[in-house]
Amino acid sequence: MITISAFRWVPQFARGQVRDLRVRWALEEAGLPYKSRLLEQGDQDKPEYRHMQPFGQVPIFEENGFVLFESGAIVLHIGERCEALLPRDRGARARAAQWVIAALNSIEPHVVNIALIDLFYADEEWAKLRRPSAVQFLGRRLAGLSNALGDKPYLDGAQFTAGDLMMSTVLRILDATDIVKRDERLAAYVERCIARPAFGRALQAQLADFRQDAA
Ligand SMILES: N[C@@H](CCC(=O)N[C@@H](CS)C(=O)NCC(=O)O)C(=O)O
């Protein structure tokens, strides 16, 4: 049985955003059953967990003694068992991986930069000074992304791939702002991706684990 790690509790604003969601979504696309290993406060710093995830983060993926960390690596690993995530055609497969990495490397750091300012430092003077240029920089990246998407439904064309899974989860980190939403093409793209039933099931599963904490 596949197990993924997740936090038993996170603040309200993070519910539906924690990165185990990406892995749950990929598992749902692949039709692979899994259970969650819910971490209590402090569990992520225990040597046993650090041995598997050096940075003490979620998610990790475990199956029959095989362990993997980094949501991108895990999604690509699951994609090996799911054509809907990684197409069989070699070129299309490489391009799907390219978009996973673009999401994580070229977009996510700039998205997170703004999310951190908004969530934790909004009242700090330095944050007020920094935010406009951070938004402007991300705006240039998003314009490039929007151009690359063009009129296609998904980044590589007609078919949803792991690249879209990752890109849409990254873009929705800024759901509380209009930064992505003001680009109608990107807004529609994110909606199209998360309208997939597998996303809905993954989101409900993550939220259900948090409700378990409240019970
Ligand atoms: N690059 C990692 C980032 C994982 C990550 O940032 N996880 C967050 C939750 S969304 C976490 O565990 N934060 C706690 C911490 O960093 O101490 C991945 O994609 O798996």
The ligand as a Gaussian input file, in Angstrom:
#p B3LYP/6-31G(d) Opt

LIG

0 1
 N       10.031000      21.293000      -2.424000
 C        9.227000      20.565000      -1.490000
 C        8.533000      21.567000      -0.590000
 C        7.691000      20.876000       0.447000
 C        7.091000      21.880000       1.404000
 O        7.381000      23.091000       1.357000
 N        6.232000      21.373000       2.286000
 C        5.663000      22.239000       3.297000
 C        4.167000      22.040000       3.374000
 S        3.397000      22.588000       1.884000
 C        6.249000      21.855000       4.629000
 O        6.409000      20.690000       4.921000
 N        6.569000      22.869000       5.422000
 C        7.144000      22.683000       6.718000
 C        8.574000      23.086000       6.743000
 O        9.128000      23.505000       5.717000
 O        9.152000      22.989000       7.818000
 C        8.196000      19.702000      -2.217000
 O        7.693000      20.157000      -3.257000
 O        7.916000      18.580000      -1.769000

